[in-house]
């Protein structure tokens, strides 16, 4: 092992096991990577591919395994899929030991660190469909001007409304909120007894929608810290006002773990969530009638956030050519539509957008927000900054929005001056 490789792996281990680990993609069930097998960094060229994923559940696991098996049979290249119990930890262990998987999920918060320390193969330019990815998704996985890895799918945020509670409050479709003022009005109207009008998690991953709608962001076009702005102050002040009025409550104040649970239980009439909510409602709350509408526009216009992972390929993989070919298959429009049908994600390629909306018209507001959606800036250290921001957002109801922004600006400047 070269000194450069050793240093790179030590840096990766530090990134993945530090404070940023709180934001790691938590996977469900399955056995971890690290058992025997041929495809990791120490494998022989042309050997089997080892793939490590973080799965949302059995549906995603089965769909990915079926897709990989079909490609393997056609290509003649062996491939095995493992489901991580803790994706970030198992990746860090694999890189530190010199035996990473060949192909694996990479979240947007950890991507910059992996790219910066040389752990990822920057293969984006090798893909025939590189220009088909939504530009905002490609930007999330571009580092030093190179598209490192292919976005596998994505989600955005929209507003879910309990239609029974909406009707009971005397509201109609004409009252669907399209502005901040209208959102505050209907949230107040829907707040009665044990039910609050609106809920979402105390985190930038939800509050950031209001920053975007105010015309704000975390970094400017040059990648510099740009948190302490009038636009972001207007956004946090608006959210604080909703909290103090009681029209907005965090899920923990409603005895729920996240917005979707509070919404399903009926303790919140509206929630801001991603299209993963659809599966939760079908499986856990099938009797709750609801509809999804676009998020209201703010003083800066429309805005939402996006969440995605990419297919990372290890820079140390002995099977890079086969791994790129597999990614090409997995991110094709046809295969992504199969994934969408299996576990509810939105394809990361624009070429099947109309097909997806025709098949899932009730979810169209999620995809309609894709063009202007904001995501994690591809900056090394961003995960720790967001973690600090979230800790302060938890206390926003009694906190000082200006002090929060000043603090986060300082934290972000340390990694994005």
KOLRO-834210 format. One record per residue (C-alpha): x, y, z; residue number from 1; residue in one letter; chain. Coordinates in nm, 2 decimals. Layout:
! residues N
> X / Y / Z / NUM / A / A
...
***
This chain:
! residues 417
> 0.00 / 0.00 / 0.00 / 1 / X / A
> 0.14 / 0.34 / -0.09 / 2 / X / A
> 0.18 / 0.62 / 0.16 / 3 / X / A
> -0.07 / 0.83 / -0.04 / 4 / X / A
> -0.33 / 0.55 / -0.03 / 5 / X / A
> -0.27 / 0.49 / 0.35 / 6 / X / A
> -0.32 / 0.86 / 0.42 / 7 / X / A
> -0.63 / 0.88 / 0.20 / 8 / X / A
> -0.79 / 0.59 / 0.39 / 9 / X / A
> -0.71 / 0.74 / 0.73 / 10 / X / A
> -0.87 / 1.06 / 0.62 / 11 / X / A
> -1.18 / 0.88 / 0.50 / 12 / X / A
> -1.21 / 0.69 / 0.83 / 13 / X / A
> -1.19 / 1.03 / 1.02 / 14 / X / A
> -1.46 / 1.18 / 0.80 / 15 / X / A
> -1.70 / 0.89 / 0.83 / 16 / X / A
> -1.67 / 0.83 / 1.20 / 17 / X / A
> -1.66 / 1.19 / 1.32 / 18 / X / A
> -1.95 / 1.42 / 1.41 / 19 / X / A
> -2.09 / 1.40 / 1.06 / 20 / X / A
> -2.19 / 1.04 / 1.12 / 21 / X / A
> -2.51 / 1.16 / 1.27 / 22 / X / A
> -2.62 / 1.26 / 0.92 / 23 / X / A
> -2.52 / 0.93 / 0.75 / 24 / X / A
> -2.77 / 0.74 / 0.55 / 25 / X / A
> -2.91 / 0.48 / 0.79 / 26 / X / A
> -2.99 / 0.16 / 0.61 / 27 / X / A
> -3.23 / -0.11 / 0.71 / 28 / X / A
> -3.15 / -0.47 / 0.79 / 29 / X / A
> -2.94 / -0.70 / 0.59 / 30 / X / A
> -2.58 / -0.82 / 0.64 / 31 / X / A
> -2.29 / -0.58 / 0.62 / 32 / X / A
> -2.01 / -0.56 / 0.38 / 33 / X / A
> -1.68 / -0.71 / 0.49 / 34 / X / A
> -1.73 / -1.09 / 0.45 / 35 / X / A
> -1.55 / -1.29 / 0.20 / 36 / X / A
> -1.58 / -1.24 / -0.17 / 37 / X / A
> -1.38 / -1.12 / -0.46 / 38 / X / A
> -1.48 / -0.78 / -0.58 / 39 / X / A
> -1.33 / -0.53 / -0.34 / 40 / X / A
> -1.01 / -0.32 / -0.36 / 41 / X / A
> -0.80 / -0.63 / -0.32 / 42 / X / A
> -0.98 / -0.84 / -0.58 / 43 / X / A
> -0.84 / -0.95 / -0.92 / 44 / X / A
> -0.91 / -0.76 / -1.23 / 45 / X / A
> -1.22 / -0.90 / -1.41 / 46 / X / A
> -1.35 / -1.07 / -1.09 / 47 / X / A
> -1.69 / -1.04 / -0.94 / 48 / X / A
> -1.84 / -0.71 / -0.84 / 49 / X / A
> -1.93 / -0.64 / -0.48 / 50 / X / A
> -2.21 / -0.39 / -0.43 / 51 / X / A
> -2.30 / -0.23 / -0.10 / 52 / X / A
> -2.63 / -0.04 / -0.06 / 53 / X / A
> -2.83 / 0.13 / 0.21 / 54 / X / A
> -3.19 / 0.01 / 0.16 / 55 / X / A
> -3.52 / 0.17 / 0.25 / 56 / X / A
> -3.67 / -0.17 / 0.29 / 57 / X / A
> -3.74 / -0.51 / 0.13 / 58 / X / A
> -3.89 / -0.36 / -0.18 / 59 / X / A
> -3.57 / -0.16 / -0.26 / 60 / X / A
> -3.35 / -0.45 / -0.17 / 61 / X / A
> -3.53 / -0.69 / -0.40 / 62 / X / A
> -3.55 / -0.45 / -0.69 / 63 / X / A
> -3.18 / -0.37 / -0.68 / 64 / X / A
> -3.08 / -0.74 / -0.65 / 65 / X / A
> -3.31 / -0.83 / -0.94 / 66 / X / A
> -3.16 / -0.56 / -1.16 / 67 / X / A
> -2.81 / -0.65 / -1.08 / 68 / X / A
> -2.88 / -1.02 / -1.13 / 69 / X / A
> -3.03 / -0.95 / -1.48 / 70 / X / A
> -2.73 / -0.74 / -1.58 / 71 / X / A
> -2.49 / -1.01 / -1.44 / 72 / X / A
> -2.66 / -1.28 / -1.65 / 73 / X / A
> -2.65 / -1.08 / -1.96 / 74 / X / A
> -2.29 / -0.94 / -1.92 / 75 / X / A
> -2.14 / -1.26 / -1.78 / 76 / X / A
> -1.98 / -1.07 / -1.49 / 77 / X / A
> -2.06 / -1.20 / -1.14 / 78 / X / A
> -2.21 / -0.95 / -0.90 / 79 / X / A
> -2.34 / -0.97 / -0.54 / 80 / X / A
> -2.54 / -0.71 / -0.35 / 81 / X / A
> -2.51 / -0.66 / 0.03 / 82 / X / A
> -2.73 / -0.44 / 0.24 / 83 / X / A
> -2.55 / -0.23 / 0.50 / 84 / X / A
> -2.67 / -0.20 / 0.86 / 85 / X / A
> -2.47 / 0.13 / 0.88 / 86 / X / A
> -2.36 / 0.24 / 0.54 / 87 / X / A
> -2.12 / 0.51 / 0.64 / 88 / X / A
> -1.95 / 0.30 / 0.90 / 89 / X / A
> -1.91 / 0.00 / 0.68 / 90 / X / A
> -1.77 / 0.21 / 0.39 / 91 / X / A
> -1.52 / 0.37 / 0.62 / 92 / X / A
> -1.41 / 0.03 / 0.75 / 93 / X / A
> -1.38 / -0.11 / 0.39 / 94 / X / A
> -1.17 / 0.18 / 0.28 / 95 / X / A
> -0.95 / 0.17 / 0.59 / 96 / X / A
> -0.89 / -0.20 / 0.55 / 97 / X / A
> -0.80 / -0.17 / 0.19 / 98 / X / A
> -1.11 / -0.38 / 0.08 / 99 / X / A
> -1.39 / -0.15 / -0.01 / 100 / X / A
> -1.68 / -0.26 / -0.22 / 101 / X / A
> -1.66 / -0.19 / -0.59 / 102 / X / A
> -1.99 / -0.01 / -0.62 / 103 / X / A
> -2.19 / 0.16 / -0.34 / 104 / X / A
> -2.44 / 0.42 / -0.25 / 105 / X / A
> -2.29 / 0.76 / -0.16 / 106 / X / A
> -2.51 / 1.03 / 0.01 / 107 / X / A
> -2.47 / 1.40 / -0.07 / 108 / X / A
> -2.34 / 1.49 / 0.27 / 109 / X / A
> -2.05 / 1.25 / 0.26 / 110 / X / A
> -1.98 / 1.28 / -0.12 / 111 / X / A
> -1.75 / 1.58 / -0.09 / 112 / X / A
> -1.52 / 1.41 / 0.17 / 113 / X / A
> -1.50 / 1.09 / -0.04 / 114 / X / A
> -1.42 / 1.29 / -0.35 / 115 / X / A
> -1.16 / 1.52 / -0.18 / 116 / X / A
> -0.96 / 1.23 / -0.03 / 117 / X / A
> -0.94 / 1.04 / -0.36 / 118 / X / A
> -1.16 / 0.75 / -0.26 / 119 / X / A
> -1.40 / 0.78 / -0.56 / 120 / X / A
> -1.34 / 0.71 / -0.92 / 121 / X / A
> -1.46 / 1.02 / -1.12 / 122 / X / A
> -1.64 / 0.82 / -1.39 / 123 / X / A
> -1.92 / 1.05 / -1.49 / 124 / X / A
> -1.78 / 1.15 / -1.83 / 125 / X / A
> -1.78 / 0.78 / -1.93 / 126 / X / A
> -2.16 / 0.75 / -1.91 / 127 / X / A
> -2.36 / 0.77 / -2.23 / 128 / X / A
> -2.65 / 0.93 / -2.03 / 129 / X / A
> -2.44 / 1.19 / -1.84 / 130 / X / A
> -2.63 / 1.48 / -2.00 / 131 / X / A
> -2.97 / 1.32 / -1.91 / 132 / X / A
> -2.94 / 1.37 / -1.54 / 133 / X / A
> -3.12 / 1.67 / -1.39 / 134 / X / A
> -2.86 / 1.95 / -1.37 / 135 / X / A
> -2.92 / 2.01 / -1.00 / 136 / X / A
> -2.86 / 1.64 / -0.93 / 137 / X / A
> -2.54 / 1.64 / -1.14 / 138 / X / A
> -2.42 / 1.95 / -0.95 / 139 / X / A
> -2.46 / 1.76 / -0.62 / 140 / X / A
> -2.20 / 1.51 / -0.73 / 141 / X / A
> -1.96 / 1.74 / -0.92 / 142 / X / A
> -1.63 / 1.81 / -0.75 / 143 / X / A
> -1.36 / 2.03 / -0.90 / 144 / X / A
> -1.55 / 2.05 / -1.22 / 145 / X / A
> -1.59 / 1.67 / -1.26 / 146 / X / A
> -1.91 / 1.46 / -1.24 / 147 / X / A
> -1.78 / 1.19 / -1.01 / 148 / X / A
> -2.08 / 0.96 / -0.99 / 149 / X / A
> -2.43 / 0.90 / -1.13 / 150 / X / A
> -2.73 / 1.01 / -0.92 / 151 / X / A
> -2.93 / 0.69 / -0.87 / 152 / X / A
> -3.27 / 0.86 / -0.81 / 153 / X / A
> -3.41 / 1.14 / -0.60 / 154 / X / A
> -3.68 / 1.29 / -0.40 / 155 / X / A
> -3.81 / 1.65 / -0.34 / 156 / X / A
> -4.03 / 1.80 / -0.08 / 157 / X / A
> -4.40 / 1.90 / -0.12 / 158 / X / A
> -4.70 / 1.98 / 0.10 / 159 / X / A
> -4.92 / 1.69 / 0.20 / 160 / X / A
> -5.28 / 1.78 / 0.32 / 161 / X / A
> -5.52 / 1.56 / 0.51 / 162 / X / A
> -5.83 / 1.60 / 0.30 / 163 / X / A
> -6.08 / 1.50 / 0.57 / 164 / X / A
> -5.95 / 1.75 / 0.81 / 165 / X / A
> -5.92 / 2.01 / 0.53 / 166 / X / A
> -6.29 / 1.96 / 0.44 / 167 / X / A
> -6.40 / 1.96 / 0.81 / 168 / X / A
> -6.24 / 2.30 / 0.85 / 169 / X / A
> -6.45 / 2.44 / 0.57 / 170 / X / A
> -6.16 / 2.46 / 0.32 / 171 / X / A
> -6.18 / 2.37 / -0.05 / 172 / X / A
> -5.93 / 2.32 / -0.33 / 173 / X / A
> -5.94 / 2.69 / -0.39 / 174 / X / A
> -5.77 / 2.73 / -0.05 / 175 / X / A
> -5.46 / 2.53 / -0.13 / 176 / X / A
> -5.19 / 2.77 / -0.01 / 177 / X / A
> -4.97 / 2.92 / -0.28 / 178 / X / A
> -4.81 / 3.19 / -0.07 / 179 / X / A
> -4.65 / 3.21 / 0.28 / 180 / X / A
> -4.95 / 3.42 / 0.40 / 181 / X / A
> -5.20 / 3.16 / 0.27 / 182 / X / A
> -5.00 / 2.88 / 0.44 / 183 / X / A
> -5.01 / 3.06 / 0.77 / 184 / X / A
> -5.38 / 3.12 / 0.73 / 185 / X / A
> -5.48 / 2.76 / 0.66 / 186 / X / A
> -5.23 / 2.62 / 0.92 / 187 / X / A
> -5.40 / 2.85 / 1.18 / 188 / X / A
> -5.75 / 2.74 / 1.06 / 189 / X / A
> -5.65 / 2.37 / 1.09 / 190 / X / A
> -5.51 / 2.41 / 1.44 / 191 / X / A
> -5.78 / 2.29 / 1.67 / 192 / X / A
> -5.79 / 2.07 / 1.98 / 193 / X / A
> -5.52 / 1.80 / 1.96 / 194 / X / A
> -5.44 / 1.88 / 1.60 / 195 / X / A
> -5.19 / 2.13 / 1.48 / 196 / X / A
> -5.21 / 2.27 / 1.13 / 197 / X / A
> -4.85 / 2.20 / 1.01 / 198 / X / A
> -4.56 / 1.98 / 1.11 / 199 / X / A
> -4.21 / 1.91 / 0.98 / 200 / X / A
> -3.88 / 1.81 / 1.14 / 201 / X / A
> -3.65 / 2.07 / 1.31 / 202 / X / A
> -3.38 / 2.06 / 1.05 / 203 / X / A
> -3.24 / 2.24 / 0.76 / 204 / X / A
> -3.37 / 1.95 / 0.55 / 205 / X / A
> -3.72 / 2.10 / 0.60 / 206 / X / A
> -3.66 / 2.46 / 0.70 / 207 / X / A
> -3.43 / 2.50 / 0.41 / 208 / X / A
> -3.74 / 2.51 / 0.18 / 209 / X / A
> -3.84 / 2.84 / 0.33 / 210 / X / A
> -3.48 / 2.97 / 0.28 / 211 / X / A
> -3.50 / 2.88 / -0.09 / 212 / X / A
> -3.85 / 3.04 / -0.12 / 213 / X / A
> -3.71 / 3.36 / 0.03 / 214 / X / A
> -3.44 / 3.36 / -0.23 / 215 / X / A
> -3.17 / 3.23 / 0.01 / 216 / X / A
> -2.93 / 2.94 / 0.01 / 217 / X / A
> -2.63 / 2.81 / 0.20 / 218 / X / A
> -2.36 / 2.90 / -0.05 / 219 / X / A
> -2.35 / 3.15 / -0.34 / 220 / X / A
> -2.28 / 3.06 / -0.70 / 221 / X / A
> -1.91 / 3.06 / -0.63 / 222 / X / A
> -1.94 / 2.81 / -0.35 / 223 / X / A
> -1.88 / 3.06 / -0.07 / 224 / X / A
> -2.07 / 3.07 / 0.26 / 225 / X / A
> -2.37 / 3.28 / 0.22 / 226 / X / A
> -2.60 / 3.20 / 0.52 / 227 / X / A
> -2.62 / 3.53 / 0.71 / 228 / X / A
> -2.84 / 3.71 / 0.46 / 229 / X / A
> -3.17 / 3.91 / 0.47 / 230 / X / A
> -3.34 / 3.64 / 0.27 / 231 / X / A
> -3.25 / 3.36 / 0.52 / 232 / X / A
> -3.34 / 3.59 / 0.81 / 233 / X / A
> -3.69 / 3.64 / 0.66 / 234 / X / A
> -3.73 / 3.26 / 0.62 / 235 / X / A
> -3.62 / 3.17 / 0.98 / 236 / X / A
> -3.83 / 3.46 / 1.12 / 237 / X / A
> -4.14 / 3.32 / 0.93 / 238 / X / A
> -4.09 / 2.97 / 1.06 / 239 / X / A
> -4.04 / 3.11 / 1.42 / 240 / X / A
> -4.36 / 3.30 / 1.39 / 241 / X / A
> -4.54 / 2.98 / 1.29 / 242 / X / A
> -4.39 / 2.80 / 1.59 / 243 / X / A
> -4.48 / 3.07 / 1.84 / 244 / X / A
> -4.84 / 3.09 / 1.71 / 245 / X / A
> -4.89 / 2.72 / 1.75 / 246 / X / A
> -4.98 / 2.66 / 1.39 / 247 / X / A
> -4.66 / 2.47 / 1.35 / 248 / X / A
> -4.53 / 2.21 / 1.58 / 249 / X / A
> -4.23 / 1.98 / 1.55 / 250 / X / A
> -4.31 / 1.61 / 1.53 / 251 / X / A
> -4.16 / 1.54 / 1.88 / 252 / X / A
> -4.41 / 1.79 / 2.03 / 253 / X / A
> -4.69 / 1.57 / 1.88 / 254 / X / A
> -4.55 / 1.24 / 2.01 / 255 / X / A
> -4.41 / 1.14 / 1.67 / 256 / X / A
> -4.07 / 1.06 / 1.54 / 257 / X / A
> -4.11 / 1.24 / 1.21 / 258 / X / A
> -4.36 / 1.45 / 1.01 / 259 / X / A
> -4.50 / 1.16 / 0.82 / 260 / X / A
> -4.59 / 0.98 / 1.15 / 261 / X / A
> -4.77 / 1.28 / 1.29 / 262 / X / A
> -4.95 / 1.33 / 0.97 / 263 / X / A
> -5.06 / 0.96 / 0.95 / 264 / X / A
> -5.17 / 0.97 / 1.32 / 265 / X / A
> -5.39 / 1.28 / 1.25 / 266 / X / A
> -5.21 / 1.50 / 1.50 / 267 / X / A
> -5.10 / 1.73 / 1.21 / 268 / X / A
> -5.33 / 1.82 / 0.92 / 269 / X / A
> -5.04 / 1.91 / 0.69 / 270 / X / A
> -4.67 / 1.82 / 0.66 / 271 / X / A
> -4.38 / 1.90 / 0.44 / 272 / X / A
> -4.22 / 1.57 / 0.33 / 273 / X / A
> -4.08 / 1.39 / 0.04 / 274 / X / A
> -4.24 / 1.13 / -0.18 / 275 / X / A
> -4.12 / 0.86 / 0.06 / 276 / X / A
> -4.43 / 0.96 / 0.24 / 277 / X / A
> -4.64 / 0.78 / -0.02 / 278 / X / A
> -4.51 / 0.44 / 0.09 / 279 / X / A
> -4.56 / 0.52 / 0.46 / 280 / X / A
> -4.92 / 0.62 / 0.41 / 281 / X / A
> -4.99 / 0.31 / 0.20 / 282 / X / A
> -4.83 / 0.07 / 0.45 / 283 / X / A
> -4.91 / 0.23 / 0.78 / 284 / X / A
> -5.20 / 0.46 / 0.74 / 285 / X / A
> -5.40 / 0.33 / 0.45 / 286 / X / A
> -5.73 / 0.48 / 0.57 / 287 / X / A
> -5.60 / 0.84 / 0.58 / 288 / X / A
> -5.71 / 1.04 / 0.28 / 289 / X / A
> -5.46 / 1.30 / 0.16 / 290 / X / A
> -5.34 / 1.50 / -0.14 / 291 / X / A
> -5.01 / 1.64 / -0.23 / 292 / X / A
> -4.97 / 2.00 / -0.36 / 293 / X / A
> -4.66 / 2.21 / -0.45 / 294 / X / A
> -4.50 / 2.41 / -0.17 / 295 / X / A
> -4.62 / 2.77 / -0.14 / 296 / X / A
> -4.40 / 3.03 / -0.30 / 297 / X / A
> -4.22 / 3.28 / -0.08 / 298 / X / A
> -4.10 / 3.64 / -0.15 / 299 / X / A
> -3.82 / 3.50 / -0.37 / 300 / X / A
> -4.05 / 3.26 / -0.56 / 301 / X / A
> -4.09 / 2.88 / -0.56 / 302 / X / A
> -3.84 / 2.66 / -0.38 / 303 / X / A
> -3.79 / 2.31 / -0.25 / 304 / X / A
> -3.50 / 2.08 / -0.15 / 305 / X / A
> -3.38 / 1.76 / -0.31 / 306 / X / A
> -3.24 / 1.44 / -0.17 / 307 / X / A
> -3.04 / 1.19 / -0.36 / 308 / X / A
> -2.76 / 0.94 / -0.35 / 309 / X / A
> -2.51 / 0.84 / -0.63 / 310 / X / A
> -2.36 / 0.52 / -0.74 / 311 / X / A
> -2.00 / 0.55 / -0.61 / 312 / X / A
> -1.72 / 0.34 / -0.76 / 313 / X / A
> -1.41 / 0.28 / -0.55 / 314 / X / A
> -1.09 / 0.44 / -0.69 / 315 / X / A
> -0.92 / 0.12 / -0.57 / 316 / X / A
> -1.16 / -0.12 / -0.74 / 317 / X / A
> -1.00 / -0.37 / -0.97 / 318 / X / A
> -1.33 / -0.39 / -1.16 / 319 / X / A
> -1.39 / -0.03 / -1.26 / 320 / X / A
> -1.49 / -0.10 / -1.62 / 321 / X / A
> -1.75 / -0.35 / -1.52 / 322 / X / A
> -1.88 / -0.12 / -1.25 / 323 / X / A
> -1.93 / 0.16 / -1.49 / 324 / X / A
> -2.12 / -0.07 / -1.73 / 325 / X / A
> -2.34 / -0.17 / -1.44 / 326 / X / A
> -2.41 / 0.19 / -1.34 / 327 / X / A
> -2.50 / 0.26 / -1.70 / 328 / X / A
> -2.76 / -0.02 / -1.68 / 329 / X / A
> -2.89 / 0.09 / -1.34 / 330 / X / A
> -2.94 / 0.45 / -1.43 / 331 / X / A
> -3.11 / 0.39 / -1.77 / 332 / X / A
> -3.45 / 0.53 / -1.80 / 333 / X / A
> -3.61 / 0.19 / -1.83 / 334 / X / A
> -3.45 / 0.05 / -1.52 / 335 / X / A
> -3.52 / 0.37 / -1.32 / 336 / X / A
> -3.89 / 0.34 / -1.41 / 337 / X / A
> -3.88 / -0.02 / -1.28 / 338 / X / A
> -3.73 / 0.11 / -0.96 / 339 / X / A
> -3.99 / 0.38 / -0.93 / 340 / X / A
> -4.27 / 0.12 / -0.97 / 341 / X / A
> -4.10 / -0.11 / -0.71 / 342 / X / A
> -4.02 / 0.14 / -0.43 / 343 / X / A
> -4.15 / 0.48 / -0.52 / 344 / X / A
> -3.84 / 0.69 / -0.61 / 345 / X / A
> -3.82 / 0.95 / -0.89 / 346 / X / A
> -3.58 / 0.88 / -1.18 / 347 / X / A
> -3.27 / 1.09 / -1.19 / 348 / X / A
> -3.29 / 1.13 / -1.57 / 349 / X / A
> -3.51 / 1.38 / -1.74 / 350 / X / A
> -3.60 / 1.16 / -2.04 / 351 / X / A
> -3.86 / 0.97 / -1.85 / 352 / X / A
> -4.01 / 1.26 / -1.65 / 353 / X / A
> -4.34 / 1.26 / -1.86 / 354 / X / A
> -4.37 / 0.89 / -1.83 / 355 / X / A
> -4.32 / 0.90 / -1.46 / 356 / X / A
> -4.59 / 1.17 / -1.41 / 357 / X / A
> -4.83 / 0.98 / -1.63 / 358 / X / A
> -4.79 / 0.68 / -1.42 / 359 / X / A
> -4.79 / 0.86 / -1.08 / 360 / X / A
> -5.00 / 1.17 / -1.15 / 361 / X / A
> -5.08 / 1.22 / -0.78 / 362 / X / A
> -4.71 / 1.26 / -0.71 / 363 / X / A
> -4.65 / 1.51 / -0.99 / 364 / X / A
> -4.59 / 1.81 / -0.75 / 365 / X / A
> -4.27 / 1.63 / -0.62 / 366 / X / A
> -4.12 / 1.61 / -0.97 / 367 / X / A
> -4.25 / 1.96 / -1.07 / 368 / X / A
> -4.01 / 2.10 / -0.81 / 369 / X / A
> -3.70 / 1.94 / -0.95 / 370 / X / A
> -3.57 / 2.21 / -1.18 / 371 / X / A
> -3.50 / 2.47 / -0.90 / 372 / X / A
> -3.45 / 2.24 / -0.61 / 373 / X / A
> -3.16 / 2.30 / -0.38 / 374 / X / A
> -2.95 / 2.02 / -0.22 / 375 / X / A
> -2.64 / 1.97 / -0.01 / 376 / X / A
> -2.36 / 2.18 / -0.15 / 377 / X / A
> -2.07 / 1.96 / -0.26 / 378 / X / A
> -1.83 / 2.10 / 0.00 / 379 / X / A
> -1.61 / 1.89 / 0.22 / 380 / X / A
> -1.72 / 1.93 / 0.58 / 381 / X / A
> -2.08 / 2.03 / 0.50 / 382 / X / A
> -2.23 / 1.74 / 0.70 / 383 / X / A
> -2.09 / 1.88 / 1.03 / 384 / X / A
> -2.22 / 2.23 / 0.94 / 385 / X / A
> -2.57 / 2.10 / 0.88 / 386 / X / A
> -2.56 / 1.90 / 1.20 / 387 / X / A
> -2.48 / 2.22 / 1.39 / 388 / X / A
> -2.75 / 2.42 / 1.21 / 389 / X / A
> -3.01 / 2.15 / 1.29 / 390 / X / A
> -2.92 / 2.16 / 1.66 / 391 / X / A
> -2.99 / 2.53 / 1.66 / 392 / X / A
> -3.31 / 2.50 / 1.46 / 393 / X / A
> -3.45 / 2.27 / 1.73 / 394 / X / A
> -3.45 / 2.57 / 1.96 / 395 / X / A
> -3.58 / 2.82 / 1.70 / 396 / X / A
> -3.92 / 2.88 / 1.88 / 397 / X / A
> -3.74 / 3.05 / 2.17 / 398 / X / A
> -3.42 / 3.13 / 1.98 / 399 / X / A
> -3.29 / 3.43 / 1.78 / 400 / X / A
> -3.30 / 3.38 / 1.41 / 401 / X / A
> -3.02 / 3.63 / 1.35 / 402 / X / A
> -2.79 / 3.48 / 1.61 / 403 / X / A
> -2.85 / 3.13 / 1.45 / 404 / X / A
> -2.76 / 3.26 / 1.10 / 405 / X / A
> -2.45 / 3.44 / 1.23 / 406 / X / A
> -2.33 / 3.13 / 1.40 / 407 / X / A
> -2.39 / 2.90 / 1.10 / 408 / X / A
> -2.22 / 3.15 / 0.87 / 409 / X / A
> -1.91 / 3.13 / 1.09 / 410 / X / A
> -1.92 / 2.75 / 1.09 / 411 / X / A
> -1.97 / 2.73 / 0.71 / 412 / X / A
> -1.70 / 2.98 / 0.64 / 413 / X / A
> -1.45 / 2.74 / 0.80 / 414 / X / A
> -1.51 / 2.49 / 0.52 / 415 / X / A
> -1.64 / 2.72 / 0.24 / 416 / X / A
> -1.47 / 3.06 / 0.29 / 417 / X / A
***
